[in-house]
Amino acid sequence: MGPRQCLVCNEAQSRYKCPSCLVPYCSLVCFKKHKETPCSKPKSAEEQPTSIEEKSTGASELLVERPVSVDEPGEVLQKSQLESIASSSEICNILKDKSLQKLICDINSSPNSEDELDKAMNVEAFRIFSEKILANIAP
């Protein structure tokens, strides 16, 4: 299986997925177009596979889907914050770093993502990325 294609424009390779329904999309424009129609996570576990196999860097990776758990509702990013991150040229430039991309994929594909995130915080590039995200979404 090759790289995921944007399911909104069907033209570009997707770089993101909808936090609600996990539909892959490629840009802020496609995200806004996708959000014109309400979406939500599938209601039953039978409708949604527990994992999918994807080739994004030429090597096969297992992406593990986990339920999202949030201790505080204030920890969930608002649409405006997500748009701010997506439109930041500084963050987009940082994300061009292949080693940072691999770290993010490792976190996303790990069945123990919190441990992977802890490991990633020891890497300077990931710490800088995290700081830029936080600075971008701070009120």
N, C-alpha and C positions, 0 to 999 in steps of 0.2 A: 504494500500500500504506500503511495507516495505522500507528499505533504498534503495537509488538509486544505481544501479549497474554501474560500469564503462562500457561505451559503446564502448570502444576501445579494451580492453582485455576480457571483459565479465566474469571476474573472481573475481575481488575485488570490495568492496564497494567504490563508488566514494566519493571523498572529495572536488573536485573542478569542475568547469564548464568552458568550453571554452568561453573566452570573446567575441568571434565573433558569434558563432552559438549556444552557451549554451549547447553543448553536455557534459554530465558528464564524467569525467575521474578520475583515482585514483592516478596517479604519474607523475613525470616529463618524464619518459620513454614513458608512454601512451600519454602525451601531445605532445611530439615530433613526435610520430608515427601519431597521429591525424593530426598534422600540415603539414605532408608530402602531404596531399591533401588540396587544398584551400577550405576554408569554409567562410560563411558569414551569417549574420542574415537573416531570412526569409524576403522577400520583402513586403508582405502584412500582415496587422493585422489579416486577416482571417486565414492565415496559422499558426499563432502563438497564442496560448491561452493567455489571459491576466494574468492568474494565474494558478498555479498547486498546488495540495495538496500533501504533502509529510510527511511521518512519519520517522523522523530521530532519535528521542530520545524516541520513544514510544508514544509521544503525537502528535496529528495532528497539523500541522502548515500550514498556508497559505502563500505561497511565491508569492510576488507581483513582476511582471516583469515591469520594468520602462525603458523608453528610456534613453540611456546614454547621458548626456549633459556635455560638457567640455568647460570651458571658454577659456582655453589656450591649444593648441595642445601639449605643453610641459608637461602638467599634465598627459598625457597618458603614462603608463609604456611601455617600450620597451621589446621585447622578452627576451633579455639578463638580464634585471632587474627581470622579472618574474621568469626566470630560477634560478637566484641568490637567490631569496626568497625561491623558492621551494627546493633548494638544501641545505639550511641553517639548520643544525641540531639544532642550538639554537632556531630558529623560530619554527621548528617542535616540539621541546620539550615544548615550551611555549604553543603551540596550543593543547597540551594534557589536559590542564586545562579545566574541564567541565564548570565552570562558564564563562570562556572566550568564549568557544564554544557557550554557550547560548547567550551571549551578541552579538556575531557575527550573530547568527541566528535571534535574535530579530531585528538587524539592517537590515538584508537582507529581512526579511519577513514583515517589517513595510511599510505601504503605505506612511509613513512620515519618511523615513530613515534618513534624515538630522537631525531631532530632536532626533532620537534614537542615532545617532552618537554623538551628543552633550552630551547626557546623559552618554553615554559610556565613554567619555573622562574624566568624573569625577570619574571613577573607576581605581584604581592604576594598576591593571593587564592589562587593556586595554591600558592605557598610556604607560606602559612598552613595550607591544606588538607593539604599533604604533612607538615608538622610535626605536625598533630593526628593524622594516621594513624600516624606513627612513634611519637608519645607513647602512643597507644592500644595499640599492639602490643608495646611495649618490655616485656621481662620484669621 
